[in-house]
Amino acid sequence: MTALVFLDTEFTGLDQPAPRLISLALVPEQGDDTLYLELPREDWMEQASYWTLANVVPCLRGGAAIGTAAQLRERLVSWLDRQGEVRVVTDYPEYDFAFLQAMLGTGHPALHAQPIKFGVASLGESYRAPLEQARAGFYSVNHPPHNALADALALRAMWQAARALDTAGLYRALGLPEGP
């Protein structure tokens, strides 16, 4: 059975032709086996936009999360190996999933080829307010917005809120069969 994992990344800027990855987080639908990775500042600081410096950099966790691209790839592959077959859920696959694929290089055999795009507007206007509330209710001093791990956890909280509201409608709206 394919497991859902929620992905978020932070990077140097939306308005850049080739933004650089800063951090990446993956959160399983069930359980607490999360993954949070950061690249060293020297890999991206020169290219970081003013918005990124003001909003993302203060939320970075540092410490053991930091590693070279090769070290982070090893941690990522090891984490994916523990998860089994996975399907990624993200709100911005054009950035998040692209960075995940780039970090993996040749990919990973358990990674489903197409991510599920899911955000506050995915189910239509009638669901927007409760999904925004689920997301906003998740953030705190320990889980600030614009931190990849906090954003991935908030995305999972929105998904869980959507499932509680209308599981069949959630899958229908996303063009998925009943269940991932």
C-alpha positions as CSV (number, residue, x, y, z in Angstrom):
1,M,0.0,0.0,0.0
2,T,1.2,3.5,-0.9
3,A,1.7,5.8,2.1
4,L,1.2,9.5,1.8
5,V,4.1,11.9,2.8
6,F,3.8,15.7,3.1
7,L,6.6,17.7,1.5
8,D,7.7,21.3,1.9
9,T,10.8,23.1,0.9
10,E,12.3,26.5,1.5
11,F,14.5,28.1,-1.2
12,T,16.2,31.3,-2.2
13,G,13.3,33.1,-3.9
14,L,10.2,32.7,-6.2
15,D,11.3,35.3,-8.6
16,Q,14.6,33.7,-9.5
17,P,15.2,31.7,-12.7
18,A,17.2,29.0,-10.8
19,P,16.4,29.2,-7.1
20,R,18.6,27.2,-4.7
21,L,17.3,24.8,-2.0
22,I,17.7,25.9,1.6
23,S,15.7,23.2,3.5
24,L,13.4,20.3,2.9
25,A,11.0,18.4,5.2
26,L,8.9,15.2,4.8
27,V,6.2,14.2,7.2
28,P,4.3,10.8,7.0
29,E,0.5,10.8,7.1
30,Q,0.7,8.6,10.2
31,G,3.3,8.7,12.9
32,D,6.2,11.0,14.0
33,D,9.1,9.8,11.7
34,T,9.6,13.2,10.2
35,L,12.6,14.3,8.2
36,Y,14.1,17.8,8.2
37,L,17.2,18.8,6.2
38,E,19.1,22.0,5.7
39,L,21.9,22.9,3.4
40,P,24.8,25.0,4.8
41,R,24.4,28.7,4.4
42,E,27.3,29.0,2.1
43,D,25.4,27.0,-0.5
44,W,22.5,29.5,-0.8
45,M,23.1,32.7,1.2
46,E,24.4,34.8,-1.6
47,Q,21.3,34.1,-3.7
48,A,18.7,34.5,-1.0
49,S,16.1,37.2,-1.7
50,Y,15.3,39.9,0.8
51,W,12.0,38.2,1.6
52,T,13.8,34.9,2.2
53,L,16.3,36.5,4.5
54,A,13.5,38.2,6.5
55,N,11.0,35.3,6.7
56,V,12.8,32.0,6.1
57,V,16.3,32.4,7.6
58,P,15.1,33.2,11.1
59,C,13.0,30.0,11.1
60,L,15.9,27.6,10.2
61,R,16.7,25.1,12.9
62,G,20.4,24.4,12.1
63,G,22.3,21.9,14.2
64,A,22.2,18.3,13.2
65,A,19.8,19.1,10.3
66,I,22.6,20.8,8.3
67,G,24.7,18.7,5.9
68,T,26.3,18.7,2.5
69,A,24.1,17.8,-0.4
70,A,25.6,14.3,-0.4
71,Q,25.0,13.8,3.3
72,L,21.4,15.1,3.0
73,R,20.8,12.8,0.0
74,E,21.9,9.8,2.2
75,R,19.6,10.8,5.0
76,L,16.7,11.3,2.5
77,V,17.2,7.9,0.9
78,S,17.5,6.2,4.3
79,W,14.2,7.9,5.4
80,L,12.4,6.9,2.2
81,D,13.7,3.3,2.6
82,R,12.0,3.2,6.0
83,Q,8.7,4.5,4.6
84,G,8.1,1.9,1.8
85,E,6.2,3.1,-1.3
86,V,5.2,6.7,-0.9
87,R,3.1,9.3,-2.7
88,V,4.1,12.9,-2.1
89,V,1.5,15.6,-1.2
90,T,2.6,19.2,-1.6
91,D,1.1,22.6,-2.2
92,Y,3.7,23.6,-4.7
93,P,5.0,20.6,-6.7
94,E,6.6,22.8,-9.3
95,Y,9.1,23.8,-6.6
96,D,8.9,21.3,-3.8
97,F,8.7,18.1,-5.8
98,A,11.3,19.4,-8.3
99,F,13.8,20.0,-5.4
100,L,13.0,16.6,-3.9
101,Q,13.7,14.9,-7.3
102,A,16.9,17.0,-7.8
103,M,18.2,16.0,-4.3
104,L,17.5,12.3,-5.1
105,G,19.3,12.5,-8.5
106,T,18.2,9.3,-10.2
107,G,15.1,9.1,-8.0
108,H,14.0,6.5,-5.6
109,P,12.2,3.2,-6.5
110,A,9.6,3.7,-3.8
111,L,8.7,7.3,-4.8
112,H,5.5,7.6,-6.8
113,A,6.1,9.5,-10.0
114,Q,3.4,12.2,-9.6
115,P,2.8,14.2,-6.5
116,I,-0.6,15.2,-5.3
117,K,-1.1,19.0,-5.4
118,F,-3.1,20.0,-2.3
119,G,-3.7,23.4,-0.7
120,V,-6.4,25.5,0.9
121,A,-8.1,26.1,-2.5
122,S,-7.9,22.4,-3.7
123,L,-11.5,21.5,-2.6
124,G,-13.2,24.7,-3.6
125,E,-14.4,27.7,-1.7
126,S,-16.7,25.9,0.7
127,Y,-13.7,24.2,2.2
128,R,-11.2,27.1,2.2
129,A,-12.1,28.5,5.6
130,P,-11.8,25.3,7.6
131,L,-8.6,24.3,5.8
132,E,-7.1,27.7,6.5
133,Q,-8.2,27.4,10.1
134,A,-6.5,23.9,10.4
135,R,-3.3,25.3,8.9
136,A,-3.2,28.5,11.0
137,G,-4.1,26.6,14.1
138,F,-1.1,24.4,13.7
139,Y,1.5,27.2,13.7
140,S,3.1,28.3,17.0
141,V,6.4,29.7,18.4
142,N,7.9,26.2,18.1
143,H,6.4,25.7,14.6
144,P,6.6,29.0,12.7
145,P,5.4,29.4,9.2
146,H,8.2,29.4,6.5
147,N,10.0,26.6,8.2
148,A,9.9,23.6,6.0
149,L,9.1,21.1,8.8
150,A,6.4,23.3,10.3
151,D,4.9,23.9,6.8
152,A,4.9,20.2,6.0
153,L,3.2,19.4,9.4
154,A,0.7,22.2,8.7
155,L,-0.1,20.7,5.3
156,R,-0.7,17.3,7.0
157,A,-3.0,19.0,9.5
158,M,-5.0,20.5,6.6
159,W,-5.2,17.1,4.8
160,Q,-6.5,15.5,8.0
161,A,-9.1,18.3,8.4
162,A,-10.2,17.8,4.8
163,R,-10.5,14.0,5.4
164,A,-12.6,14.6,8.6
165,L,-14.9,16.9,6.6
166,D,-15.4,14.7,3.6
167,T,-13.0,11.9,2.6
168,A,-14.9,11.0,-0.6
169,G,-15.0,14.6,-1.6
170,L,-11.3,15.1,-0.9
171,Y,-10.3,12.2,-3.2
172,R,-12.8,13.2,-5.9
173,A,-11.7,16.8,-5.9
174,L,-8.1,15.7,-6.4
175,G,-9.0,13.2,-9.1
176,L,-7.8,10.2,-6.9
177,P,-9.3,6.8,-6.4
178,E,-10.8,6.3,-2.9
179,G,-7.6,6.2,-0.9
180,P,-4.1,7.0,-2.1
